[in-house]
């Protein structure tokens, strides 16, 4: 039986979530956190892994990507204005 590597799929999903959070922050809240999240989302896509492999000899570990994604989502839902906007939208 072949082993299936799901880490690229996980990276793409988390990258798209962080990219979406960045785009929403950029458009609805403030450009600074939006740009930061957009730049962080680049770490999840294949060119970043290729860059890290070329520079350091190994890709970014999956656990680091998941941890960073968790922190970004936690920050967005907990302290950012985007999280407050989402709460207001869901409560009404």
Secondary structure, 3 states (H helix, E strand, C coil): CCCCCCHHHHHHHHHHHHHHHHHHHHHHHCHHHHHHHHHHHHHHCHHHHHHHHHHHCCCCCHHHHHHHHHHHHHHHHHCCHHHHHHHHHHHC
